[in-house]
């Protein structure tokens, strides 16, 4: 898929401007930070664990995950990324990651060389803070997932994740009021929640039978959002959706 210049940072700009206003100079700087676009297929590793990093990747489409493989072959997915997310912006400073970033669907990534990100950090302090904010939101999502894994029931975990994804897709303009793309398998959903595929299947069947959620043909349809939020005990505060000066 080819992207026009105006498309490359569109979802990132929309995501950041949900939290604060960007100037035209800042938006132009985001356009200038990207030097090429690459396409990855499902299962491709975008960022290998431990590999030295010279650029960060801005997701333009599809679904990918942070993933940690265990010696016995099991895997834990620790985060999901959608269009508008920098999947490894923290790699700008860390220079290598302690986990893989893997494509769950076909994804397009825009490459942002670290020397260009450094220029932004030195010349555009507000834009730097906004990019920093995006990594802080990633960290807040990680903490919420830890709460889910440690204290929420399987039903609550899956329900909470669906509420989160709907909210995140809405922010970047890729979800309707009651549905969002779901480009993963039940096995991968199980890896997100630390559950067995059989357990996830039972939860999905119960959500469907209760008239809350249907998962069909690559999308999740929320049939009763308020009911799903109550079941998940979902509050979106951790996603920092308030628009205010940063």
N, C-alpha and C positions, 0 to 999 in steps of 0.2 A: 504494500500500500504506500502510495506517495503522499507526502504531506506538504502543503503550502506553508510558507514561513508563518503566516498568520495562525495556522492550526497548531504549530508545534507546542506552544506554551499556553494555548487557550484554556485547557482544563486546570493547569497549575495556576494561572492568573485568576480564574474563577474561584478556585479553592482558597487562595490567599485573600482575595477581595471579599470573601465571606467573613473575614476576620478584621480587615482594615483596608483602607483605600491605597492603591498603588498609583504612583505618578506615571505619566507617559514615558519619562526617562527610565523609570524602573522597569516598565514593561519592555521597552526597547532593549534594556540590558539583559533581560531574560531571553529575549529572542537571540541576542548575540552570544549567549553562553553556550549554545548548542552548535556542534560542528558537523554532526551526521546523524542519520536515523538507521537503526538496525532492526531486523525482524527475527524473532525466535519462535520455535515450534514448541508444542506441549512436551514437557519433559526436559527441555534444554536448560542447562545451568547458566544463568546470566552472570552470576558472580560466584566463583568457586570459593569455598572456605579456604582462608589463608593466602589467597592469591594477592600479590601486590597490586594496588589500585592507582591508576593515574587519571581516572575520570569517574564521575557519578552518572547514574542513569535515571532519566525522567521518563516515567511510563506514559505512553500515549494511548494505548488501547489494551484490552485483554485483562487477564488476571494472573498474578504471580504471587509467590509465597516465600517468606523466610522459612528455611527448613534446616533442622538439625538431625543428622542421621546417627543412629545408635550402632554400636559394634555388631549387634545381633540382627541388623537389618531393619529394625523398627525405625519410624520417623515421627518427629513431632514438628508440626507446622506452628510457628510462633507468631506469624503475622500474615495478613493478606494485603496485597497492594492492588490498587485500581488506577485508572487513568487520572493524571494529575499528581501522583505521588512520585517523589524521588525515592527509589527503592534503597539507595545506599548513599544518601547525602552525608551521613556521618562518616562514611569512608574517606571523605575529603580530609578529615583530620586523623582518623584511625589508620588509614593507608592499607588496611586489610581487615576482613571480617572473620568472625569466629564461627560463621554458619554459611550455608549456601543460600543463594536466591535463585529460585527455579520457576520456570514458566508452567502454569497450569493450563493455559490455553495458548493460542497464537497471540503473541504480544509484539507491539512496536515500542522501541526504546530510543529516546533521543540522548545522545552522548554529550556530557558536559565536562570538558577537560578541567582538571583541578586548577590549572593556572588561571583559567577564566573565572572560576568561582573565587579564587583568591583576589582577583581584581575587584570583584563585587564587594568582597568583605572589606577591602581597603578604601573604596571610593563611594559606596552607597550604604551607609550604616543602617538606614531604615529597612532597605530590602534585605540586608544581612539578618536583621532581627526577624523579619518575616520568614526567611528560610530557616532560621533557628527555631522559630515557633513551630514550623512544620515538623521538625525533629522532636520537639517537646510533645506535640500531639501524638506522634508515633509512640513515644515513651508512655504517655498516658494510656494509649490503647493497650500496650503491653501489660501495664499494671492491671487494667480491667480484665484482660484475658487470664492473668494469674488468679484474680479473685474468682473468675468463672471456674477455672480448673480446680481450685482449692475448696470453694464453698458453695457453688451453685450446683443444683441437680442437673442431670443430663438434659432434661426438658428445658430448664432455665438456660443452660449453656447455648443450646441450639437456638432457642427463641431470642436470646440476647444478641447472638451473632447476626441473626437475620435483621433485627432492629438496627444494629450498628451499620450493616452493609447498606440497608435501604437509606439510612441517613447520609452516609458518605457518598453514595451514588447521587442522591438528590443534590448535594452541595455542588457537584461538578456538572450537573445537568444531564445525567445519564440514567435517571430513574423517573418513572411516572409516580403518581402519588401512592400507588399500591403495588408496584412491581419493580424488579430490578434484575439484571442479568446474573446468572449463576453458572459460571463456566468451570465447574468442578464436579468431581464424582462424589458419591456417598463415602467412598473410602477416604478421599481427601478431606471431606468434612469431618470424618472420624479422626483423622490425624490432627485436625485443628483443635478438637475437643478432648483428645486423649481417651476416646471411647472406641469400642469395637464397631465395625460396620453393622453388625446385627442390632446392636443397641441403638445406633443412629437410625436405622430403618424403622425400628419400633417407635422412636420419638417422632419421626416424620409422619408415620401412619397416624399417630395420635393427634398430631397437629392438624392433619387433614380431616380426620374424623370429627374433631372439635370445631371445624369450620374456621380455623385461624390461618392456615397456610397451605398452599399447593405449590409443589415444585415440579415443573413440567417443561420439557423442550427447551432447556437452557435458561429458564428464568424462574424466579420465585414470585408467586402471586400472593400478596397479603390480603386475605379476605376480611380480617377484623384486626386492624392495627392496634386499636386501643386495648383489645383483649390480649393481643400478643405482648404488648408492652407490660400489661399487668402480670401476665404469666412470667415474663422475664425479669420483672422489677427493673425495667429499663429507664434510665435517666441519661440524657445526652450531654450532661455537663462536662464530662471528660473530653468531649470532642471540641470544646472551646469555640462554639458557634457564634458567640456574641461579637458583633462588629464594633470595634472601639480602637482608639489610637494605641499603637504598640510602640 
